[in-house]
Amino acid sequence: MVRSTYSKWGRGVLGLGLSAFLSQGLLAQQPPASGSPSDAANSKLSEPVFRVSKNAATPAGVPVNAPHPLDPALELARQSLTLMQSQINDYTAVLVKRERIDEELGENEFMFIKVRNRKVVDNNVVVPFSVYLQFLQPASAKGREVIYVENRNDGKLIAHEGGYKRMLGTHHLEPTGFLAMKGQRYPLTDIGLENLVVKLIERGEKDRRHGHCLVDLYPGGKVGGRNCTILRVVHPEKQPHFDFHIAEIFLDDEWKIPVRYIAFGWDKNDKQENEIIEEYTYQKIKINVGLTDKDFDMANTEYNFHRR
């Protein structure tokens, strides 16, 4: 297990860290979209390894007057959400996911994903939120493909298994139904970077209505070789309204988007270990690659929805 440590929160620390982080352009330069979406699926997979610099200096500067420690973090999240909604149309990535279901921590799941974000013009949805998944690991899930397009296919996701289970055919499932939710903490409709930030904002707004928490923002993180700033939130005292003891969000320094989220529960049985609740890492991200309806069509000949 991973043992997370934290330093005492100070308004000056988080305040200047937020100011400096937001002043660096905020996706003013669009990330490159080199390579094809299939490159990520064909490259060597790796565990969601991340690094925190042991000598990372804590930013210092002018304090920010905030009524709650979470306020600067929430502002950072809202800035990130605005960026994604205005500047990111679509992306591909390898998502590494691990979740605790019924007190049992599952193994890492690797999946190549294509996501097209919802775009709204004059209050009319002109581009629906769309998702394609191809499972790469573990072996029990390899070859599984899933498609979901908002307000299409009667609101259902389309899926088939890989390997010999492919003969079971293609299925149309309710995203929140028993079969689709088996072994999952959240429905497929919640997947993606934008949805991650929305959920973090919702959770932060809920937490600020309750007890004290500690918040730190500091540099020195690495995800997939990319530099990140780490936002850490700690609830020192266990309360029924808190979803986690420690949460860490890795924000890409160039893109200003969260590329990793991990949450830990409280120590159990005096083991001095924090159990992982959920962990999501986005690797090999390629932004604005120009995804089209074909990328979310089960008739796409690059997919295996009709093969036995």
N, C-alpha and C positions, 0 to 999 in steps of 0.2 A: 504494500500500500504506500501511497505518497503522503508524507506528512507535510502540511503547509504551515509556514510560519508567517507572522505578520507583525508589523510595527504599529505603534499607537498612531492613530489618525491625527493630523494637524491641518487646520484650514490653510495655512501657508503652503504646505506640501502639495495638497491636491489642487488648491487654487491656482498656483503658478503652473503646475503640471498641465492642467486643463488649458490655461491660456496659451502656453507655448505649443501644445499639441494642436490646438485649433488654428494657430496663426501660420501654420506651415503650408497653406494652400488648399487644404481640404478637397483633394481630388481635382485641383485646378488643371493638372495634367493627367489626361485619361490614361489608365494603365494599358500597356501594350497587349494586343490580342494575337500574338504570334502563335503559329502552330495550329494543328487541326484538333477538334474535340477528341478524336480517337487517340491522340498522343498520350493523354493522361491515362486512359484505360490500358494502354499497351506498355507503359513504363513500369519500372519496378516499384512495388508497393512497400511502404514502410509504416511502422507503428507511429502514432501521433507524438513523436518525440518533440519536446520543447525544452528550451534552456533559459535559465535566468542568470544573468551575469552576477558573479559573486561580488564584484567590485562596483556594481552599478551605483552611481551617485544619485542621491535623492534630490530632486529639484528644490530650490529655495527661492523665495521672493516675496512679493507683496501678498498678504492674506486676502482671501475673498470672503466677504461677510455672507454667510449662508445660514438660514435658520435650521437646516438639517444637513448632516454630513453627506447624504446622498444627492443633494441638489446639484452640485457640480457634475457628478457622474451622470445624472439624468439629463442635464443639459448637453453633455458630450454625446449621449446616446441619441438625443433628438437631432443634434447636428448630423450625426452619422446617418440617421434615417432619412433626413432631408436630402443628403447627398445621394444616397442610393436611389431614392424615388425620382430625383431629377436627372441623374447622370448615368445610372446603370440600367440598361435595357434588358440584358441577359448575361449569362455566364455559364461556363462549364467548370467542373472541379471534381476532385476525388474527395468524398466525404467519408471520414472515419468516425464511426459512431459506437459508443458503448453506453449501455443503460442498465440500471438495476431494476429488475422486475420481480415483484413478490419476494423482496429481500435477497435475491440472487443476482450478482453482477454477471452480465453476459460477456461474451467475448467480443473483440473488436470486429465490427462489420465495415468492410470497404465497399464503396459503391461509386461508380462513375455517374455524375449527375449533369443534366442540362436543366437550367431554370430560365424561364422568361418571366420577367416581372410584370405585374398588372400595370397598365397605363390608362389613365383616365383623362378625357377631354370633355369639357363642359358637362361634367357629372355623368357622362356616359362611358362605360367601360368599352374601350375600343380594342384593347389587347388583353386577353384573359391570362391570369396567372397559370403557368403551364410547367409541368415537371416530367422529366424522363429519368428513370433510374435503371442502371445495369449493375447487378451485384457482382463483385469481383472475388470477395472472400467473406466468410469462410467457405469451405468446400460444400457444406450443406446448403448454401444459398447461391453458390456460383451459377451464373447463367440466368438467374431470375431477372425479369424485366417488368417495369411498372410505368404506366403513363397516367397522368392526371391533368385534365384541362378544365379550368373553372367554367361552370355553366355549360359543359358539353357532356355527352354520353350519359345523359340523365343524372348528372352529378356524381357518377361513379368513377372509380379508378379501374384501369384495365391491367391485368397482371397474368403472368404465366411463370411457372417454375422452370428451373434449369435441369440439365442431366436427364436421367430416366424419368423424373417426375414431369418432364415436359409433355409426356403423353396424356397427362390429365387435362390438357387443353388450356384455353384462355378463359379467364373469369372476369366478370364485371362485378365489383364489390363496392358496398357503401364504405366510404373512407373511415367512418367511425363504427363500423360493424365489427362483430366478433372476429371474423377471419382476418380482416385487414388490420385489426388492432392486436392480434396475437403476438406477444413478444415485443410490443411497442409501448412506449410511454405516451407518445403523441401521435395523432393522425398525420397522414402524408400531407394534408392541406397546411400543416404547420411548418413544413420543411423550408429551408432556404435562409440566406443571409438576412434578407429584409424581415422575414417573420421572426428570426432570432432576435433582432433588435427590438421589434414590437413587443415580444414576450419579456425581454429584459426591462423595457420601460414599464410595462404593466406590473411586473414583479417589484421593481424599484418604487413605484408609486404606492403600491400596497405596503411595502416595508416601511416607508417613511411615515406612515400613519401609526406605527407601533413603536417599539422600544429602541434603545440606543444601538448603534452599529458603528463599526470602524471601517474607514475607507482610505485606501492608499492608491496612488497612481505613480508608477515608477518605470524607468526604461530598463533595457537589458534583456528583453525576451526574444526568443527565436522560435519561429514556426516554419518548418520547411525551408530553412535557410534565410527567411525574410525577417527583418528587424521589426520588433513589436514593442509597444508600450503595454504594460500590464495594469489592469484595473482590478483591485482585490477588495472584496466586501466581506466583512466578518460580523456575524452576530455572536457576541461573546457568551450570551446566556441563551440556553435552549428554551424556546417558547413555542406553543402549538401553532401560532400563526406564521412562523418562519419556515420556509421550505428548505433551508440549508444552513450549515454552520459557516462554511467558507465557500465563496465563489470567485473564480478568476476568469477574467475576460481579456484575451490577447487582441489588441488593436493594431492592425498593420500600420506602420509609421508612414508609408507612402500613400496607401489607399484610404486610410481613415475608416476602415471597416473592421468589424470583429471577425477574426478567422479561427478563433478557438474559444470554447467555453467549457469550463469544468466546475462542477459543484460537489462539495463534500458534506457528509452528514457529521453528526457529533460522535465523539469517541464512544466506543461500546466495550463494556466489560473491562474497563481500565487498561485497554490494549495500547493506549497512547497513539492510536492510529485513527485517521479520519477516513471513513469509508466513502468511496466514490459513489455518487448518486447518478450522475449523468455526465457525459463527456462527448463533445462534438468538435471535430477539427476539420477545417476546409483546406485542402492542399491542392497544389497545381492549378490554381485559379486562373482562368482566362476570361477577361471581361469584355462585353460588347463584341461578341464573335459573329453576330448577325443570325441568330437562330430564327427559323421560320416555322410555319404550321407543320411542315413536313417532319420536323424534329420531334413533334408530339403526335404523330399519326401512326397508328398500329400497322398501317399498310406500308410503311417505310421499309424498303427492301434490305436496309442495313440491320433491321431488327429481326427477331425470331418469333413473332407472335403467331405466325401461320405455319411454322415448320414443326415437324414431328421428330 
